[in-house]
Amino acid sequence: WVEEHPRQARKAIQLAAWAVDGVLALTLLDGLSGWRIAVSIGANHVYLQNLQTFPIVSLSGPVFVGSCVLAVANHFMWFLYFIGNLGYSFGQVCAFMLFCVWLVPLALFVSLTPVDSELPSAREGAGKSRQNMFKSLFSRLLPSSENRPQPLHED
């Protein structure tokens, strides 16, 4: 759907981020941590910076890398908060994490298309012009087959 309707997808992600910001602001009334809510709203606005070049993204660009770091940091910030405050049910914590923490970054991550020159297949000189976002990201993290240590065979 994103490839055929990038404007509508961009608008949907933008509206989702604004809705999440509104829900986060309302959670102040429930007594959640104010500074954590401010950090989450700030993270949402960093995620929205990816929409400037939507749906194309540079995997090594500062906005994308910053978004990934903020997504992980935001998750752990709220996870540690809920571990320390056991007054919430499991369902409440899951709903909060799904809608207020993971919705926008996951929607962006799933819908973005990496720049072809950033893909490992472009460095190899052949292959597909498109590659799964997860595969292209993790291929950078894992050592290549020629750099992996070879098992020793004792004869």
N, C-alpha and C positions, 0 to 999 in steps of 0.2 A: 504494500500500500504506500509506503514512504517513497519508493522510487517513482511511482506513478503520480503521486500527489504531494510533492515536497512542501508546497505552500501551506496546505491544510495540516500536514504533519507538524510543520514548524509552529503554526498557530496553536495546535492542540497541545504541544509541549509547553509553549509559552503560557497558555491558559492554565495548564496543570501546575506550573510553577507558581503562578499567582494565587491559585486556589490553595496550594500547600502553604504559601506564606500567610494567607488568611487564617487557615486552620492553626498554624503555629502561633499566630498572634492570639487566637482565642484560647489556646492552651495556657496562656498566662493566667486566665481566670481560674484554671484548675490547679494552679500553684506549681506548675513546672518551672524549672530553673530559667530565669530571664536571660542570663548570658548565653546559655546553651541554645535558647530559641534564637537569639540574635546571631549566633554563629551559623545556625542552620539556615536562616534567611539569607545571610551573607553568602553561604555556600550555594544556595539556589541561584543567586545573581551571578556567581562565577560560572555555574553550569550554563546559564543563559547566554554567556559570551560565546559559547560554541555555536549558537544560532546565527551568528554573523556570517559564517561561511557554510551554513547548513545546506545540504547534508554531507558536504565534503569536509574532511578533517585531516589535519596533519598530526600523525601519531606522536611526533616529537615536538610539537608546538607547545609553548608554555601554557596556553589556556587548557588544552586537553590534558596535559600532564598534571596541571594544578587541579583540574576537575577530578581526576582519578585520586589524587592524594586527599583532596577534601572529602570525597565520597567515603573513603576508608576511615579517615579521621572522624567524620560526622557519625558514622556507624558506631565506632568504638566509644566515642564520647557519650552517646545515648545509651549504648549497651551498659557501660560502666555506671551510668546514672541509675538505670533501672535495677541493676544488681544491688546497688546501695540503698534503693528505696523499694522495699518489697511490698508496698501497699497497693500495687497494681496487679490485676489478674494477668495471666499469661495471654489471654485473648486481647486485652487492652494493649499490652506491650507489642504484640504482633501487629495489631492494626496500626498503632502509631508508627512502628518501624516501617511497615509496608507503605503507608500513605504519606508520611511526613519525612521519612529519611531516604527510602529507596526509589520511590516512584519516578521522580524527575531524572536522577542520574541513570537509572536503568532504561528509561524511555529514550534518553539521548544516546546511550551507549549502543542500544540495539538498532537505532535508526541511522546512525552515522555511517558514512562510506569513507574508507580510508583513501588518501591520495595514492594513485597507482604507483608513483615513484617511490613511495615509502614501503611498499610491500616487498617481502623477501623475493618474490618471483621476479621483480624488476631488477634486482641485483644479480640474479642468476642469468638474466638475459633471455629467458624463455618462460613459458608457462602461461597460466591464466592471467587475464587482465584484472580479475577481481578475486579476492580471497576473503574468507571468513574473518571478521574482525578479531575474534578470539584467537584464531590460529596465527594471524599476523602479529598480534601483541605478544603471545606466549613464545613464538619462535625467536623473538629477541631476547627473552629471558632465559631460555634453555640453551645450553651449549650445542653447537653444531656437531654433526656426527664425526667430522674429522678431528675435532678438538676433544672429544670424549675419551677418557682413558680406556684402553683396550684391556680386556681380562688377560691375566698371565696364565699360560698353559704350562704346567709342569709335566715333563716327560720322564 
